């Protein structure tokens, strides 16, 4: 089935994202701009703008559009913010963050996904995104501290290494739960050295695997 990417993006933002309460104009503009169909497998391109997560191979998924937008809004990104992303996956979330004006440092543990995302993001000229193949639960200390951190997989707890790499006045968004693929989306803030967490609701993500994950 043929799709009109631009029309599909506009409809996605209007019906799936803005209609559910996401109002940050920077987020909405970024979601309108990034061609989501390029980040899914060719056989699933006709479903790229549907209201659901989709498989991208290796047991991983590209998140539901609303979840991408909601997590991006929680970060409250400003142009020039240094953002650490754990779980590059297809590269879609990183692209949205880059369109919002962030300098993105993204870590992916699966080599095949890392290679594919690196090529796609280079071809799309997202030169404000740097990728690393590694255990994301350990963060990327070489570039710390980060203004914002986003984790796109669910773990049993909030990795302490990530909290340590969060700048003061920083925000971290991560799915956390005692059961795999059934988590609560947690917003972590750090102010004057004090760390606070807020439960933002239920969610379901692939597993965060690593030294401080599953």
HELIX and SHEET records of a PDB file:
HELIX    1   1 UNK A    5  UNK A   12  1                                   8    
HELIX    2   2 UNK A   13  UNK A   17  3                                   5    
HELIX    3   3 UNK A   18  UNK A   20  5                                   3    
HELIX    4   4 UNK A   25  UNK A   33  1                                   9    
HELIX    5   5 UNK A   36  UNK A   39  5                                   4    
HELIX    6   6 UNK A   42  UNK A   47  5                                   6    
HELIX    7   7 UNK A   65  UNK A   75  1                                  11    
HELIX    8   8 UNK A   92  UNK A   99  1                                   8    
HELIX    9   9 UNK A  111  UNK A  123  1                                  13    
HELIX   10  10 UNK A  136  UNK A  138  5                                   3    
HELIX   11  11 UNK A  141  UNK A  143  5                                   3    
HELIX   12  12 UNK A  160  UNK A  164  1                                   5    
SHEET    1   A 2 UNK A  54  UNK A  57  0                                        
SHEET    2   A 2 UNK A  60  UNK A  62 -1                                        
SHEET    1   B 7 UNK A 129  UNK A 133  0                                        
SHEET    2   B 7 UNK A 103  UNK A 108  1                                        
SHEET    3   B 7 UNK A  82  UNK A  86  1                                        
SHEET    4   B 7 UNK A 146  UNK A 151  1                                        
SHEET    5   B 7 UNK A 166  UNK A 179  1                                        
SHEET    6   B 7 UNK A 182  UNK A 191 -1                                        
SHEET    7   B 7 UNK A 194  UNK A 203 -1                                        
END                                                                             
